[in-house]
Amino acid sequence: MEIQTNYPVIGLMSGTSCDGLDVVAASFTRGESPLWHYEIQAAETVPFPAPLGNSLKDSHLLSALDLAVLDVTFGRWMGETVREFCQKHRLAPMAVASHGHTVYHQPDKNLTLQIGNGWSLYTAAGLPVINDFRSLDVQLGGQGAPLVPIGDKLLFPEIDYCLNLGGIANISYEQGGKRLAFDICPFNLLFNHFASRLGAPFDAGGEYARSGQVNPTLLKRLNELPYYRTLGSKSLGREDIDVGFHPLINEFPLPPADVLATLSQHFAHKVALVIQPHNEGKPKLLCTGGGTYNRLFIENLQKQVGHSVEILVPEPTLVEFKEALIFGLLGVLRLRQETNCLASVTGAAEDSCGGTLYGFNETKNQRNQRTYAGSTKKI
């Protein structure tokens, strides 16, 4: 593909919380090497239709055939969503960069699976697609995660720590001339689970947790879980949380509000431990992801780090769509055949340029003439 300087793309992110698809239209412009500038034209979270959302939530339990059907169904739905999004905002992007939805992530077995079939997405959207960003790194011996840190490095060079509070909390920062990053602990995957026991999809503002009592014994046991003894590159999958966290919490017959209060303290403690050893001056900590709106957690974190760290909560668009934005950038880097995955954060044998391309050999005129013949039945 011809190297250019400006790239209008769509970034898609479906997180482990299974609440909806983040869609971002952004234009990326190459600045002074190696930095990039971005401009967001439009951004929305499109809720999953209930049957689709339920299927995605239980996707790791499906048979091989049902999972294959969901892969195609989800890809088609994402493509239709992108097409409607572009029509609504009068956009003409050059490509779609999709994270897909993680079903399995077991890098110790050289396995990672994100569904959202690329050909299905391509034909429904009428736009070229880049997806499957994790697999190459896993085959190179890496964790396949996190992928966002290279975007943190290229788009937010003035920030010392980038903390993402999604289904899982992860962090990215520079140390010794290298980008380091890893999953710190679970986050909304556990918060939302226990909020659901109180009849809510999530703990808005952390108010349920605020009404509960921290259980010191559970807090101590959580802080001592084996995952936290692993140093260097590491990542958490839903299955790790099912095996390591839920059984421990279930040993304590506590009201959900008490569990939420304890988790809030636990997460703040683990995040603070990552930041404090690297303090120089007053570093800036940028918080993004839906968990940023959990006011109690932010308060607990500020207490843990004291006034030695400046916690920054940006405007809502960046809070909610930073990951989708960066997947757009990963797609651009893939098209330019430049590194989009850092071995320093994944533990792979080398940096790599991952992502599978769909539809880039077809001309725009051919795409315009082709009629999508798939089902238009509502999901």
Buried (B, 14 or more C-beta within 10 A) or exposed (E): EEEEEEBBBBBBBBBBBBBBBBBBBBBBEBBEEEEBEBEBBBBBBBEBEEEBBEBBBEBBEBEEEEBEEBBBBBBBBBBBBBBEBBEEEEBEBBBBBBBBBBBBBBBEEEBBBBBBBBBBBBBBBBBBBBBBBBBBBBBBBBBBBBBBBBBBBBBBEEBBBBBBBBBBBBBBBBEEEEBBBBBBBBBBBBBBBBBEEEEBEBBEBBBBBBBBEBBEEBBEBBBEBEBBEEEEBBBBBBEBBEEBBEEEBEEEEBBBBBBBBBBBBBBBBBBBBBBEEEEEEEBBBBBBBBBBBBBBBBBBBBEBBEEEBBBBBBEEEBBBBBBBBBBBBBBBBBBBEBBBBBBBBBBBEEBBBBBEBBBEEEEEEEBEEEEBEBEEEEB
